[in-house]
Amino acid sequence: MPTVIRQATTADVEALITIMNEYIGDFYQKPKPSVEKLHHLITTLLDLQLGVQFVVEQNDQTVGFATLYFSFSSIKADKVTIMNDLYLQEHLRDTEVEVQLFKHCQTYTQDHGFAHMSWVAAPHNTRAHRFFDRMGCTRVDWVDYMIV
């Protein structure tokens, strides 16, 4: 099966809504946002260039995606990417496609002059931890906090 990884366009909005709902509801078991909220998020990234999304296609079907948000690091005094999502349907996890998607994000970060790419992984997502370790990533000593 040929795999295509490319930057999302406005033509991908509906497919991204579907795959993002799969990621949020099925994989993370979280309440799915409304279609309107997902649509707004995707089009905001496309229109305002606050980040970038990549789609993974096989046989004209969207089977995964990744999202990089653009931010800054005060410590580096430079722009950085934050990989907020890297998701593939289950049959593609632990395959070369996962490596390609990760490297696509890494290459985008480097080619566009960002200082680094960072991300977090859920503590229970040990499969993702093993993948990132295999990719030569460095775990850092930061603790995430959130307030709602």
OpenMM code with the backbone's topology and positions (N, CA, C; nanometers):
from openmm import Vec3, app, unit

residues = "MET PRO THR VAL ILE ARG GLN ALA THR THR ALA ASP VAL GLU ALA LEU ILE THR ILE MET ASN GLU TYR ILE GLY ASP PHE TYR GLN LYS PRO LYS PRO SER VAL GLU LYS LEU HIS HIS LEU ILE THR THR LEU LEU ASP LEU GLN LEU GLY VAL GLN PHE VAL VAL GLU GLN ASN ASP GLN THR VAL GLY PHE ALA THR LEU TYR PHE SER PHE SER SER ILE LYS ALA ASP LYS VAL THR ILE MET ASN ASP LEU TYR LEU GLN GLU HIS LEU ARG ASP THR GLU VAL GLU VAL GLN LEU PHE LYS HIS CYS GLN THR TYR THR GLN ASP HIS GLY PHE ALA HIS MET SER TRP VAL ALA ALA PRO HIS ASN THR ARG ALA HIS ARG PHE PHE ASP ARG MET GLY CYS THR ARG VAL ASP TRP VAL ASP TYR MET ILE VAL".split()
positions = [
    Vec3(0.0836, -0.1189, 0.0000),
    Vec3(0.0000, 0.0000, 0.0000),
    Vec3(0.0874, 0.1243, 0.0000),
    Vec3(0.0799, 0.2061, -0.1028),
    Vec3(0.1572, 0.3299, -0.1007),
    Vec3(0.1010, 0.4264, 0.0035),
    Vec3(0.1913, 0.4874, 0.0772),
    Vec3(0.1542, 0.5824, 0.1808),
    Vec3(0.1983, 0.7212, 0.1386),
    Vec3(0.1089, 0.8181, 0.1570),
    Vec3(0.1387, 0.9574, 0.1269),
    Vec3(0.1251, 1.0368, 0.2561),
    Vec3(0.2279, 1.1144, 0.2875),
    Vec3(0.2230, 1.2077, 0.4007),
    Vec3(0.2409, 1.3458, 0.3411),
    Vec3(0.1437, 1.4329, 0.3682),
    Vec3(0.1491, 1.5661, 0.3082),
    Vec3(0.0820, 1.6667, 0.4000),
    Vec3(0.1089, 1.7926, 0.3743),
    Vec3(0.0478, 1.9005, 0.4511),
    Vec3(-0.1007, 1.9074, 0.4177),
    Vec3(-0.1815, 1.9237, 0.5199),
    Vec3(-0.3266, 1.9323, 0.5018),
    Vec3(-0.3642, 2.0605, 0.4273),
    Vec3(-0.4742, 2.0509, 0.3535),
    Vec3(-0.5312, 2.1661, 0.2836),
    Vec3(-0.6781, 2.1768, 0.3227),
    Vec3(-0.7452, 2.2785, 0.2718),
    Vec3(-0.8874, 2.2946, 0.3029),
    Vec3(-0.9689, 2.1752, 0.2535),
    Vec3(-0.9211, 2.1061, 0.1528),
    Vec3(-0.9921, 1.9877, 0.1022),
    Vec3(-0.9895, 1.8715, 0.2021),
    Vec3(-0.9036, 1.8792, 0.3031),
    Vec3(-0.8891, 1.7711, 0.4014),
    Vec3(-0.9705, 1.7923, 0.5285),
    Vec3(-1.0421, 1.9016, 0.5398),
    Vec3(-1.1084, 1.9353, 0.6664),
    Vec3(-1.2020, 1.8237, 0.7128),
    Vec3(-1.2882, 1.7743, 0.6267),
    Vec3(-1.3845, 1.6706, 0.6685),
    Vec3(-1.3136, 1.5419, 0.7107),
    Vec3(-1.2126, 1.5007, 0.6351),
    Vec3(-1.1379, 1.3797, 0.6704),
    Vec3(-1.0633, 1.3995, 0.8021),
    Vec3(-1.0100, 1.5193, 0.8249),
    Vec3(-0.9422, 1.5474, 0.9511),
    Vec3(-1.0392, 1.5446, 1.0681),
    Vec3(-1.1581, 1.5972, 1.0501),
    Vec3(-1.2589, 1.5922, 1.1568),
    Vec3(-1.2865, 1.4470, 1.1942),
    Vec3(-1.3019, 1.3613, 1.0959),
    Vec3(-1.3299, 1.2198, 1.1212),
    Vec3(-1.2148, 1.1529, 1.1952),
    Vec3(-1.0923, 1.1689, 1.1470),
    Vec3(-0.9775, 1.1006, 1.2088),
    Vec3(-0.9461, 1.1609, 1.3453),
    Vec3(-0.9689, 1.2907, 1.3636),
    Vec3(-0.9456, 1.3525, 1.4944),
    Vec3(-1.0483, 1.3032, 1.5960),
    Vec3(-1.1724, 1.2837, 1.5534),
    Vec3(-1.2728, 1.2277, 1.6441),
    Vec3(-1.2376, 1.0848, 1.6839),
    Vec3(-1.1829, 1.0084, 1.5912),
    Vec3(-1.1363, 0.8722, 1.6217),
    Vec3(-1.0248, 0.8777, 1.7269),
    Vec3(-0.9317, 0.9682, 1.7082),
    Vec3(-0.8183, 0.9875, 1.7985),
    Vec3(-0.8654, 1.0309, 1.9381),
    Vec3(-0.9540, 1.1282, 1.9422),
    Vec3(-0.9990, 1.1831, 2.0701),
    Vec3(-1.0916, 1.0862, 2.1423),
    Vec3(-1.1930, 1.0371, 2.0722),
    Vec3(-1.2947, 0.9544, 2.1362),
    Vec3(-1.2566, 0.8096, 2.1528),
    Vec3(-1.2002, 0.7497, 2.0487),
    Vec3(-1.1704, 0.6065, 2.0546),
    Vec3(-1.0363, 0.5784, 2.1204),
    Vec3(-0.9317, 0.6514, 2.0807),
    Vec3(-0.7987, 0.6249, 2.1344),
    Vec3(-0.7842, 0.6783, 2.2766),
    Vec3(-0.8163, 0.8062, 2.2979),
    Vec3(-0.7983, 0.8666, 2.4303),
    Vec3(-0.9212, 0.8554, 2.5203),
    Vec3(-1.0322, 0.8066, 2.4650),
    Vec3(-1.1536, 0.7887, 2.5441),
    Vec3(-1.1984, 0.9192, 2.6101),
    Vec3(-1.1877, 1.0277, 2.5372),
    Vec3(-1.2297, 1.1594, 2.5852),
    Vec3(-1.3553, 1.1999, 2.5092),
    Vec3(-1.4357, 1.2886, 2.5657),
    Vec3(-1.5544, 1.3357, 2.4933),
    Vec3(-1.5137, 1.4031, 2.3617),
    Vec3(-1.5827, 1.3673, 2.2562),
    Vec3(-1.5524, 1.4249, 2.1252),
    Vec3(-1.6034, 1.5688, 2.1196),
    Vec3(-1.5180, 1.6608, 2.0752),
    Vec3(-1.5650, 1.7985, 2.0567),
    Vec3(-1.6697, 1.8025, 1.9453),
    Vec3(-1.7437, 1.9081, 1.9421),
    Vec3(-1.8417, 1.9227, 1.8356),
    Vec3(-1.7707, 1.9349, 1.7011),
    Vec3(-1.8412, 1.8989, 1.5966),
    Vec3(-1.7881, 1.9124, 1.4613),
    Vec3(-1.7499, 2.0577, 1.4355),
    Vec3(-1.8306, 2.1498, 1.4862),
    Vec3(-1.8035, 2.2924, 1.4654),
    Vec3(-1.6706, 2.3324, 1.5303),
    Vec3(-1.6437, 2.2836, 1.6508),
    Vec3(-1.5185, 2.3180, 1.7189),
    Vec3(-1.3979, 2.2607, 1.6450),
    Vec3(-1.4086, 2.1362, 1.6010),
    Vec3(-1.2980, 2.0771, 1.5254),
    Vec3(-1.2766, 2.1506, 1.3933),
    Vec3(-1.3852, 2.1825, 1.3265),
    Vec3(-1.3762, 2.2573, 1.2013),
    Vec3(-1.3060, 2.3910, 1.2249),
    Vec3(-1.3438, 2.4593, 1.3308),
    Vec3(-1.2830, 2.5887, 1.3629),
    Vec3(-1.1332, 2.5722, 1.3907),
    Vec3(-1.0959, 2.4704, 1.4670),
    Vec3(-0.9549, 2.4463, 1.4977),
    Vec3(-0.8749, 2.4230, 1.3694),
    Vec3(-0.9218, 2.3333, 1.2865),
    Vec3(-0.8498, 2.2985, 1.1635),
    Vec3(-0.8380, 2.4194, 1.0715),
    Vec3(-0.9469, 2.4916, 1.0521),
    Vec3(-0.9416, 2.6064, 0.9607),
    Vec3(-0.8599, 2.7212, 1.0200),
    Vec3(-0.8572, 2.7337, 1.1518),
    Vec3(-0.7719, 2.8353, 1.2144),
    Vec3(-0.6253, 2.8059, 1.1856),
    Vec3(-0.5869, 2.6780, 1.1975),
    Vec3(-0.4480, 2.6417, 1.1656),
    Vec3(-0.4169, 2.6715, 1.0190),
    Vec3(-0.5096, 2.6389, 0.9316),
    Vec3(-0.4891, 2.6630, 0.7888),
    Vec3(-0.4864, 2.8119, 0.7553),
    Vec3(-0.5808, 2.8864, 0.8100),
    Vec3(-0.5971, 3.0273, 0.7728),
    Vec3(-0.4972, 3.1206, 0.8412),
    Vec3(-0.4748, 3.0986, 0.9701),
    Vec3(-0.3905, 3.1911, 1.0458),
    Vec3(-0.2463, 3.1437, 1.0570),
    Vec3(-0.2191, 3.0256, 1.0099),
    Vec3(-0.0849, 2.9705, 1.0122),
    Vec3(-0.0244, 2.9696, 1.1528),
    Vec3(-0.1056, 2.9266, 1.2496),
    Vec3(-0.0597, 2.9130, 1.3876),
    Vec3(0.0009, 2.7755, 1.4118),
    Vec3(-0.0012, 2.6948, 1.3104),
    Vec3(0.0511, 2.5597, 1.3169),
    Vec3(0.0298, 2.4950, 1.1824),
    Vec3(0.0566, 2.3650, 1.1779),
    Vec3(0.0420, 2.2908, 1.0540),
    Vec3(-0.0057, 2.1507, 1.0876),
    Vec3(-0.0870, 2.0964, 0.9986),
    Vec3(-0.1303, 1.9578, 1.0133),
    Vec3(-0.0857, 1.8806, 0.8907),
    Vec3(-0.0508, 1.7558, 0.9153),
    Vec3(-0.0141, 1.6639, 0.8084),
    Vec3(-0.1152, 1.5504, 0.8081),
    Vec3(-0.1514, 1.5042, 0.6909),
    Vec3(-0.2403, 1.3889, 0.6779),
    Vec3(-0.1603, 1.2721, 0.6225),
    Vec3(-0.2012, 1.1533, 0.6655),
    Vec3(-0.1421, 1.0295, 0.6160),
    Vec3(-0.2515, 0.9581, 0.5386),
    Vec3(-0.2219, 0.9262, 0.4124),
    Vec3(-0.3212, 0.8614, 0.3272),
    Vec3(-0.2690, 0.7286, 0.2744),
    Vec3(-0.3595, 0.6329, 0.2703),
    Vec3(-0.3358, 0.5056, 0.2018),
    Vec3(-0.4623, 0.4741, 0.1237),
    Vec3(-0.4469, 0.4419, -0.0018),
    Vec3(-0.5605, 0.4098, -0.0886),
    Vec3(-0.6690, 0.5170, -0.0818),
    Vec3(-0.6268, 0.6421, -0.0864),
    Vec3(-0.7183, 0.7578, -0.0836),
    Vec3(-0.7998, 0.7680, 0.0445),
    Vec3(-0.7555, 0.7032, 0.1514),
    Vec3(-0.8217, 0.7118, 0.2814),
    Vec3(-0.7263, 0.7779, 0.3806),
    Vec3(-0.7782, 0.8685, 0.4633),
    Vec3(-0.6976, 0.9298, 0.5683),
    Vec3(-0.6877, 0.8307, 0.6836),
    Vec3(-0.5645, 0.7903, 0.7155),
    Vec3(-0.5414, 0.6878, 0.8172),
    Vec3(-0.4596, 0.7405, 0.9345),
    Vec3(-0.4257, 0.8687, 0.9311),
    Vec3(-0.3510, 0.9284, 1.0410),
    Vec3(-0.3286, 1.0753, 1.0172),
    Vec3(-0.2754, 1.1395, 1.1197),
    Vec3(-0.2449, 1.2821, 1.1088),
    Vec3(-0.1447, 1.3205, 1.2176),
    Vec3(-0.0863, 1.4355, 1.1999),
    Vec3(-0.0004, 1.4955, 1.3020),
    Vec3(-0.0268, 1.6451, 1.3021),
    Vec3(-0.0117, 1.7056, 1.4191),
    Vec3(-0.0321, 1.8494, 1.4334),
    Vec3(0.0890, 1.9113, 1.5011),
    Vec3(0.1435, 2.0139, 1.4402),
    Vec3(0.2483, 2.0945, 1.5017),
    Vec3(0.1913, 2.2336, 1.5270),
    Vec3(0.2005, 2.2791, 1.6516),
    Vec3(0.1640, 2.4166, 1.6840),
    Vec3(0.2913, 2.4987, 1.6895),
    Vec3(0.2821, 2.6237, 1.6479),
    Vec3(0.3972, 2.7121, 1.6496),
    Vec3(0.3949, 2.7937, 1.7778),
    Vec3(0.5091, 2.7996, 1.8437),
    Vec3(0.5208, 2.8755, 1.9674),
    Vec3(0.6628, 2.9313, 1.9765),
    Vec3(0.6989, 2.9772, 2.0970),
    Vec3(0.8309, 3.0331, 2.1207),
    Vec3(0.8877, 2.9751, 2.2487),
    Vec3(1.0186, 2.9746, 2.2578),
    Vec3(1.0886, 2.9354, 2.3788),
    Vec3(1.1648, 3.0565, 2.4300),
    Vec3(1.1314, 3.1005, 2.5495),
    Vec3(1.2056, 3.2123, 2.6094),
    Vec3(1.3493, 3.1714, 2.6376),
    Vec3(1.3681, 3.0456, 2.6777),
    Vec3(1.5026, 2.9977, 2.7101),
    Vec3(1.5921, 3.0010, 2.5864),
    Vec3(1.5376, 2.9641, 2.4722),
    Vec3(1.6157, 2.9659, 2.3483),
    Vec3(1.6020, 3.0981, 2.2730),
    Vec3(1.5075, 3.1815, 2.3143),
    Vec3(1.4791, 3.3075, 2.2452),
    Vec3(1.4592, 3.2801, 2.0960),
    Vec3(1.3765, 3.1796, 2.0688),
    Vec3(1.3566, 3.1375, 1.9308),
    Vec3(1.2202, 3.0708, 1.9171),
    Vec3(1.1794, 3.0510, 1.7933),
    Vec3(1.0522, 2.9840, 1.7667),
    Vec3(1.0715, 2.8315, 1.7738),
    Vec3(0.9653, 2.7620, 1.8166),
    Vec3(0.9675, 2.6164, 1.8319),
    Vec3(0.8364, 2.5584, 1.7808),
    Vec3(0.8373, 2.4280, 1.7544),
    Vec3(0.7126, 2.3582, 1.7252),
    Vec3(0.6787, 2.2696, 1.8437),
    Vec3(0.5500, 2.2551, 1.8652),
    Vec3(0.4987, 2.1635, 1.9668),
    Vec3(0.4143, 2.0608, 1.8931),
    Vec3(0.4598, 1.9367, 1.8959),
    Vec3(0.3845, 1.8295, 1.8309),
    Vec3(0.2724, 1.7894, 1.9267),
    Vec3(0.1539, 1.8382, 1.8978),
    Vec3(0.0404, 1.8126, 1.9853),
    Vec3(-0.0234, 1.6768, 1.9558),
    Vec3(-0.0133, 1.6316, 1.8331),
    Vec3(-0.0759, 1.5049, 1.7946),
    Vec3(0.0143, 1.4298, 1.6978),
    Vec3(0.0200, 1.2998, 1.7146),
    Vec3(0.0791, 1.2094, 1.6165),
    Vec3(-0.0038, 1.0827, 1.6286),
    Vec3(-0.0934, 1.0616, 1.5332),
    Vec3(-0.1902, 0.9529, 1.5438),
    Vec3(-0.1980, 0.8746, 1.4133),
    Vec3(-0.1971, 0.7441, 1.4284),
    Vec3(-0.2207, 0.6529, 1.3166),
    Vec3(-0.3206, 0.5475, 1.3608),
    Vec3(-0.4020, 0.5022, 1.2670),
    Vec3(-0.4920, 0.3927, 1.2996),
    Vec3(-0.4087, 0.2737, 1.3454),
    Vec3(-0.4700, 0.1891, 1.4254),
    Vec3(-0.3964, 0.0844, 1.4972),
    Vec3(-0.3093, -0.0032, 1.4080),
    Vec3(-0.3569, -0.0391, 1.2900),
    Vec3(-0.2796, -0.1289, 1.2044),
    Vec3(-0.1499, -0.0653, 1.1529),
    Vec3(-0.1329, 0.0657, 1.1713),
    Vec3(-0.0124, 0.1343, 1.1254),
    Vec3(0.0830, 0.1715, 1.2379),
    Vec3(0.0436, 0.1469, 1.3607),
    Vec3(0.1318, 0.1773, 1.4728),
    Vec3(0.2453, 0.0754, 1.4755),
    Vec3(0.3602, 0.1196, 1.5192),
    Vec3(0.4808, 0.0354, 1.5226),
    Vec3(0.5204, -0.0129, 1.3837),
    Vec3(0.4972, 0.0707, 1.2836),
    Vec3(0.5378, 0.0388, 1.1463),
    Vec3(0.6267, 0.1510, 1.0946),
    Vec3(0.6797, 0.1318, 0.9763),
    Vec3(0.7625, 0.2329, 0.9125),
    Vec3(0.6821, 0.3615, 0.8866),
    Vec3(0.5513, 0.3504, 0.8709),
    Vec3(0.4675, 0.4688, 0.8490),
    Vec3(0.4746, 0.5613, 0.9706),
    Vec3(0.4762, 0.5040, 1.0893),
    Vec3(0.4874, 0.5852, 1.2110),
    Vec3(0.6214, 0.6597, 1.2120),
    Vec3(0.7270, 0.5912, 1.1764),
    Vec3(0.8591, 0.6541, 1.1685),
    Vec3(0.8568, 0.7665, 1.0656),
    Vec3(0.7978, 0.7416, 0.9495),
    Vec3(0.7917, 0.8428, 0.8436),
    Vec3(0.7150, 0.9665, 0.8891),
    Vec3(0.6028, 0.9472, 0.9586),
    Vec3(0.5232, 1.0608, 1.0045),
    Vec3(0.6013, 1.1432, 1.1063),
    Vec3(0.6657, 1.0760, 1.2000),
    Vec3(0.7461, 1.1470, 1.3000),
    Vec3(0.8584, 1.2253, 1.2314),
    Vec3(0.9291, 1.1595, 1.1413),
    Vec3(1.0397, 1.2259, 1.0722),
    Vec3(0.9907, 1.3402, 0.9838),
    Vec3(0.8703, 1.3278, 0.9301),
    Vec3(0.8112, 1.4366, 0.8508),
    Vec3(0.7959, 1.5611, 0.9390),
    Vec3(0.7472, 1.5421, 1.0603),
    Vec3(0.7325, 1.6541, 1.1552),
    Vec3(0.8690, 1.7119, 1.1922),
    Vec3(0.9641, 1.6243, 1.2170),
    Vec3(1.0990, 1.6666, 1.2533),
    Vec3(1.1636, 1.7451, 1.1387),
    Vec3(1.1503, 1.6964, 1.0180),
    Vec3(1.2076, 1.7638, 0.9011),
    Vec3(1.1421, 1.9000, 0.8786),
    Vec3(1.0107, 1.9064, 0.8933),
    Vec3(0.9409, 2.0347, 0.8793),
    Vec3(0.9973, 2.1348, 0.9794),
    Vec3(1.0137, 2.0907, 1.1039),
    Vec3(1.0661, 2.1771, 1.2097),
    Vec3(1.2039, 2.2308, 1.1717),
    Vec3(1.2909, 2.1433, 1.1267),
    Vec3(1.4271, 2.1837, 1.0901),
    Vec3(1.4277, 2.2718, 0.9661),
    Vec3(1.3547, 2.2313, 0.8638),
    Vec3(1.3559, 2.3047, 0.7366),
    Vec3(1.2968, 2.4445, 0.7463),
    Vec3(1.2102, 2.4664, 0.8460),
    Vec3(1.1465, 2.5975, 0.8607),
    Vec3(1.2101, 2.6813, 0.9713),
    Vec3(1.3288, 2.6410, 1.0166),
    Vec3(1.4074, 2.7249, 1.1068),
    Vec3(1.3621, 2.7274, 1.2513),
    Vec3(1.2852, 2.6282, 1.2947),
    Vec3(1.2454, 2.6222, 1.4346),
    Vec3(1.3610, 2.5658, 1.5175),
    Vec3(1.3751, 2.6122, 1.6411),
    Vec3(1.4866, 2.5705, 1.7266),
    Vec3(1.4754, 2.4236, 1.7666),
    Vec3(1.3554, 2.3782, 1.7939),
    Vec3(1.3347, 2.2373, 1.8280),
    Vec3(1.1866, 2.2026, 1.8203),
    Vec3(1.1593, 2.0741, 1.8299),
    Vec3(1.0226, 2.0218, 1.8374),
    Vec3(1.0091, 1.9539, 1.9733),
    Vec3(0.9019, 1.9833, 2.0422),
    Vec3(0.8776, 1.9177, 2.1706),
    Vec3(0.7353, 1.8638, 2.1729),
    Vec3(0.7067, 1.7777, 2.2702),
    Vec3(0.5741, 1.7185, 2.2840),
    Vec3(0.5649, 1.6516, 2.4181),
    Vec3(0.4457, 1.6105, 2.4537),
    Vec3(0.4235, 1.5305, 2.5740),
    Vec3(0.3514, 1.4032, 2.5317),
    Vec3(0.3693, 1.3004, 2.6093),
    Vec3(0.2983, 1.1748, 2.5880),
    Vec3(0.2306, 1.1377, 2.7192),
    Vec3(0.1105, 1.0874, 2.7096),
    Vec3(0.0374, 1.0468, 2.8295),
    Vec3(0.1178, 0.9415, 2.9060),
    Vec3(0.1186, 0.9488, 3.0386),
    Vec3(0.1972, 0.8527, 3.1174),
    Vec3(0.1616, 0.7071, 3.0884),
    Vec3(0.0359, 0.6793, 3.0593),
    Vec3(-0.0069, 0.5415, 3.0346),
    Vec3(0.0209, 0.4941, 2.8913),
    Vec3(0.0644, 0.5834, 2.8044),
    Vec3(0.0879, 0.5478, 2.6644),
    Vec3(0.2303, 0.4941, 2.6477),
    Vec3(0.2546, 0.3792, 2.7074),
    Vec3(0.3889, 0.3220, 2.7078),
    Vec3(0.4353, 0.2837, 2.5673),
    Vec3(0.3436, 0.2498, 2.4786),
    Vec3(0.3810, 0.2190, 2.3417),
    Vec3(0.4448, 0.3415, 2.2777),
    Vec3(0.3850, 0.4591, 2.2990),
    Vec3(0.4418, 0.5828, 2.2451),
    Vec3(0.5779, 0.6115, 2.3090),
    Vec3(0.5917, 0.5862, 2.4373),
    Vec3(0.7205, 0.6091, 2.5049),
    Vec3(0.8294, 0.5240, 2.4401),
    Vec3(0.7978, 0.3970, 2.4153),
    Vec3(0.8964, 0.3081, 2.3519),
    Vec3(0.9327, 0.3590, 2.2120),
    Vec3(0.8312, 0.4044, 2.1365),
    Vec3(0.8567, 0.4572, 2.0027),
    Vec3(0.9502, 0.5773, 2.0098),
    Vec3(0.9207, 0.6752, 2.0954),
    Vec3(1.0029, 0.7953, 2.1040),
    Vec3(1.1439, 0.7616, 2.1520),
    Vec3(1.1562, 0.6664, 2.2414),
    Vec3(1.2889, 0.6232, 2.2848),
    Vec3(1.3665, 0.5639, 2.1677),
    Vec3(1.3012, 0.4803, 2.0861),
    Vec3(1.3672, 0.4217, 1.9688),
    Vec3(1.4094, 0.5280, 1.8677),
    Vec3(1.3340, 0.6370, 1.8620),
    Vec3(1.3648, 0.7434, 1.7671),
    Vec3(1.4796, 0.8326, 1.8160),
    Vec3(1.5354, 0.8023, 1.9332),
    Vec3(1.6482, 0.8789, 1.9850),
    Vec3(1.6089, 1.0079, 2.0533),
    Vec3(1.4840, 1.0169, 2.0955),
    Vec3(1.4355, 1.1378, 2.1614),
    Vec3(1.4846, 1.1426, 2.3059),
    Vec3(1.4894, 1.2614, 2.3610),
    Vec3(1.5355, 1.2822, 2.4974),
    Vec3(1.4178, 1.3163, 2.5867),
    Vec3(1.4040, 1.2416, 2.6954),
    Vec3(1.3030, 1.2774, 2.7954),
    Vec3(1.3558, 1.3944, 2.8766),
    Vec3(1.2670, 1.4873, 2.9087),
    Vec3(1.3084, 1.6061, 2.9828),
    Vec3(1.2448, 1.6051, 3.1215),
    Vec3(1.2976, 1.6879, 3.2075),
    Vec3(1.2549, 1.6896, 3.3472),
    Vec3(1.1562, 1.8012, 3.3768),
    Vec3(1.0515, 1.8117, 3.2973),
    Vec3(0.9488, 1.9112, 3.3205),
    Vec3(0.8230, 1.8391, 3.3654),
    Vec3(0.7425, 1.9041, 3.4453),
    Vec3(0.6161, 1.8496, 3.4909),
    Vec3(0.5055, 1.9349, 3.4320),
    Vec3(0.4119, 1.8721, 3.3646),
    Vec3(0.3005, 1.9463, 3.3041),
    Vec3(0.1943, 1.9786, 3.4073),
    Vec3(0.1389, 2.0970, 3.3969),
    Vec3(0.0263, 2.1396, 3.4790),
    Vec3(-0.0824, 2.1918, 3.3884),
    Vec3(-0.2054, 2.1908, 3.4382),
    Vec3(-0.3187, 2.2432, 3.3641),
    Vec3(-0.4177, 2.3031, 3.4645),
    Vec3(-0.4851, 2.4061, 3.4231),
    Vec3(-0.5929, 2.4620, 3.5042),
    Vec3(-0.7136, 2.4801, 3.4119),
    Vec3(-0.8290, 2.4426, 3.4618),
    Vec3(-0.9506, 2.4552, 3.3802),
    Vec3(-1.0502, 2.5458, 3.4478),
] * unit.nanometer
topology = app.Topology()
chain = topology.addChain("A")
for resn in residues:
    res = topology.addResidue(resn, chain)
    for name in ("N", "CA", "C"):
        topology.addAtom(name, app.Element.getBySymbol(name[0]), res)
